[in-house]
Amino acid sequence: MTDQDVRASLAKAIASDRSIGEGHAGELADNYLEWKAKLDGRSVAPWEERKARRYIDRRWLFEGRPSVVFAGQGKGKSNFAAWVIEKVLETRPGWDVYTNIPFPWDEDGGGSPEARPCDRLHAISSLSEVLRGAAESVKAGRKPAVVVDEMDQAVTSHNWMSEDARSWQLLLNIERHLRIRGPLLIYHAYRHVPVVLREGTMLKNLLQVIVKDGKHWEICREEEGFLNVPPTVLPYLAYGLRGFDIDVDVQDLERHLSGSAEAVVGQVVTYLDRQRKMAEAAAAQENEVELTKKDRADIRAFVFKRLDEGASVREIADETKVPKSNVGRIRTAWVAERIRRLPPRA
């Protein structure tokens, strides 16, 4: 695919998602592609490094402790999360970012995969993908950073005692062993943030995005002042959606972890591989059972049809390769059904 094709598919996806004109979408695509072209080998200025240490390292994506940002519908929380990712990609080349924020270059995003900014940005939609990605990053000597949007769909204050929520809480307790930066969790409302995060010692920072004088600002409850949040250059799908599935029993996972940090990383991958094989085997068995049910229904229908045509049990057994005893049992059911169809006696 040529550069023009990549640009055209990206602009089309942006225009479709945001319901804007082709001209405006083209400008957004051009701005992003220009930024993307300069990303590899980009040098970090001293002032950028100071800001990255203050905000990325210590405020948004602290190692081993989550931060939460909340804002109402349309207030710019997804833009903020994408902007954080943009700054990580610019200033932290040794980090891998795992996020469920949808982008046009994703498999179902509508744009070209070649528009992806770099191989350090990974799409995830489940806890198992986070754990596997984090383990692979650590094994490669890199740092995994996690940004999860739409957390209201997964864990809120209303379902904090559910099995999924307990798994998530346990993950937040052990994530430092996997060197996870963050995660940065995005919520729609303050009341949706679980109390254990709002009021406990687990949380690093509680942030809010507000709109003031037509601009977006990030407020940190632990610090004074406002941080201006400009529109991100990353063309996230504003009306797209990718959920987050808590598909790992972290309590069971924790029982299988022991030893050094290096050993734990390997054990996480081994556990996830075993769980995936078990899920695949269960799915295959379920499909086999369903197939068997369908086969039995098809054979029963065929035997009924041949009995209606006057065929004998032996003839049907020869045709279907089904034992005569089985055909005989089906014939008994056929006789009973035919009796039920007889008109009542006068």
C-alpha positions, 0 to 999 in steps of 0.5 A: 500500500502506498503512502497516499493509500495509507493517508486516504484510508486513515482520513476516511476512517477519521471522517466516518468516526467523527462525522466530519468533512473529508478536508478536516479529516485529511488535516488530522491524518496529515498531522498524525502522519507527520508526527509518526514520521518523526517518532523513530529516533526522536531526541528528548529535550531536557525540558521534555524529560523533566515533564515526563519524569514529573507526570508520566513516571510519577503521576500517571503511570507510576510503577506498581500503583494505578491512577484513575482519571474520571470525567463526564461524557464528552469532557475529554477523558479519552483524549487525555488518555490518548494524549498520555500515550502520545507523550509516552511514545515520544519520551519513553522509547523503552516502554511498551503501551497496552491499551483498549482505546480503539484506533483506525489501524486496529483490525476492525478500525477501518484504516490501514494497519500500516498507519500504526505509529510503531510496534510499541503500541499494542491493542488489548481487550482482556486481562489475559492480554495485559498479563501476557503482554507485560510478561513479554515486555519484561522478558525483553527488558522493556517496561509495560505501561497499561491504559484502560478506557471505559473501566465502567464496563468492567469494574465499578463501585457497584460490583466491587464484590463480584468475582471479576472485581476481586480478580482485578483487585488482586492484580492491583496488589501483585502488579508490581511484580510484573513491573507494570506502569500504572495502569491508568484507569478511565471512568465516567464518574467519580461514584463509579470508582471503587471505594477501595481505590478512592479511599485506600492506599492502593491508588497513586493519583485521582485525576479529573478532566474538566472543560474551562474557557473552552479548553480541557484541563487535568486536575490532580486531587493531591496537587494544586493547579491545572494542567492544560490537555491539548488535542492529541495527535493520535487519531483515536476512534472517538465513537469506537469501542473496545471493552475490557474482559477480566478473564483470569482468576488472579487468585488462582494465578497467584497460587502458581507464582513463587520465586524471583521476579524473573521466575514469576514472569515465566510462570505467568506465561506458563499459566496463561498458556495452560489456561488457553489450552484448557479453554480450547479443549473445553470449546472443542469438546462443546463443539463435539457435543453439539455436533453429536446432538446434530448427528443424532437429530439428523439420523432420527429424522432419516429413520423416521422418513424411511419408516414412513416409506415402509423400509425395514429396520435391517434395511435402514441399519444397512443404509445408515451403518447404525446398529439395528438395536439403535434403529429399533429404539428409534422405531419404538419412538416412531411408533409412539409418535404415530399412535399419538397422531391417531384421531381419538376414538368416537 
